Amino acid sequence: MRNIVLIGMPGCGKSTVGVVLAKALGMDFVDSDLVIQSTMGATLAQLIEQHGDDGFRDIENRVNASIDVQNSIIATGGSAVYRPQAMAHLATLGPVVFLDVPLEAIEERIARNPDRGLAIAPGQTLADIFYEREALYNHYATLRCDARQKTPQQCARWIAEHLPPLPGLPTA
């Protein structure tokens, strides 16, 4: 299928890079967090508050496992990698690209947007989550983009240049 799936920590730029990449390749853009909010009729923060971290991840898993699009860049939520069912489904939709940004940059970006919904268990730190998820991101990724020093446009260009050939997708 003609899709590209973006994974990575909250604040790594999945949505921003996804929109730039979609425009560059003439594709649609899907933000799975917005799909979750639309499906559930609540914000991510409300869902986490109402259902707890595990309950939210179950909702995220169910919604991500039902995404059925073509010719799209799909930006996932940072916690999507916790559920193998959703990740297996997303991998069938197209290559999975990990936007890798260092912890310090993630902390800075999240501090600028404190209202961002994050699934963090009580007593857990952002660093704990970062190191826990890093292995999962690397496990599921078809391609890893070192995004630490790249603008969104540079990331999009790098991804387009390094993707395995996709049927019907223009090459960079």
N, C-alpha and C positions, 0 to 999 in steps of 0.2 A: 504494500500500500504506500501511497505517497504522503507520508507524515514524518515529522521529526518531533521527538519528545525531549523536553528539557527538564533536567532534575538538578537539584542543588539546594543549599541552605537558603532559608528566608533571607532576603536582602542581597543575594548573589547576582540578581539581575535577570532572572528567567523571563519575567514578563516584558521588561524593557528590551532585552535582546531578542525575545520571541517576536515582538512587533516589528523590530527592524529587519529581522531575518525573513519574516513573512512578506514584508513589503519588497525586499530585495529579490525574493524567489517567486513572487506572484502567488503566494499561498494565503490561506485564511489563518487566523490566530484564535486559539482557544485557551483560556485561562481556567484550569480545572478548579481553582478556588472559587471563581465566579460561578461555575457550573454547580458546585456544591451549594453555594449560597442560594442560587436560583431554585435548585431542586428542593432544598430544605426550607426555604422561606425564612432564613435567619443568617446573620453574619457569622463568620468563623468564630469570632470571640464569643458570641452567644451560644453557638453549638458546643464549644469547649466548656463553657460554664455550665450548660445544661446537662451534657453527657459525659464530662470528664475527658481526659486525654485518650483513654482506650476507646471509649464510646465514639469520640470524634474520629479516631483512626478507622473504626469500623464503618462509619458513614463515608469517610473519604475513600476507603477501599471499595465499598459498594458503588459509589458514583464513578470513581476512576475506572473500575472494571466494566462499566457500562458505556463508556465513551465510544462512540462509533462515528468517526469522521474520516474524511479523505482530503488530501491536499491541504493539510493544516500543520501549523506549528502548535504543539501542545505544551504549555507551561504548567507543570505540576506544583502542588504544594510541597514544601520542604519535607513533610513527614510521609509522603506517599510511599517512600521506600521501606516503610515498616511492614507493609502487607504484601507478601509474595503474589497473591492472586491478582491484585491490581497491576503490579509491576510486570507479571507475565503477560497480562492482557496488553498493557501499553507497549511492551516490546514487540508484540505482533503487529502493532500499528506502524512501526517504523523504527529507525535507529534511535537509541537513547543517548543523549549528550549531557554529560555532567559539567556544569559551569562551576569550576573550582576557584574559590576565592578564599584567601586566608582568614583565620578567625578574627584577627584585629580589624580587618575591613568589615566583616560581618557585624561585629560588635558596634562599630561606628555607624554603620548604615541603620541598624535596628534602633540605636539610641536616637536617631533623627526621626523615627516613626514609632513612638511608644504605643500607639493604638493598634499596631499590627497584631493579629491573632497568632499566638504561638502556643503549640502544644508542649508545654514544659511541666513535668511532674513536680510536685512540691519538693523542695530541697535540691532540685536539679539546677545546674547553671547552664548558660549558653555554651560554655566551653565543653561541658559534659555531653551535651547534645551534638555539638560539632564533631567531636572525636568519635562518638557512637555512630553517627550517620556517615562519616567519611568513608568507612569501610563498606557500608551499604551502597553509597553512591558509586564507588569504584567497582563494586560487584556487578551492579546492573548496567553500568555504562558501556555502550558500544564505542564511545569516543569521549575523551576528557579534554576540555578546553581550559587551559590555564588563563583565567580571566582577571588575574590580579592587576595587571598593568594595561589592560585593554579597555578601550571605550566600547560601548554597546555596538557601534558600527564595526569596530575591529573584530569583536567577538563574532558577530554575524558573518563577516567576510571569512574569518578563520574557519568557522564551522562549515560554511558553504564549500570552501576549498578542500576540507579534509574529510567530508562525508563519503561513505562508500556510495557508489553509483546507485541511484534510486530510479526505478522505471518511471519515465515521464517527467522527471525533475530536471530542470535546466542545470547544467554544471557551471561552476564559477569561472 
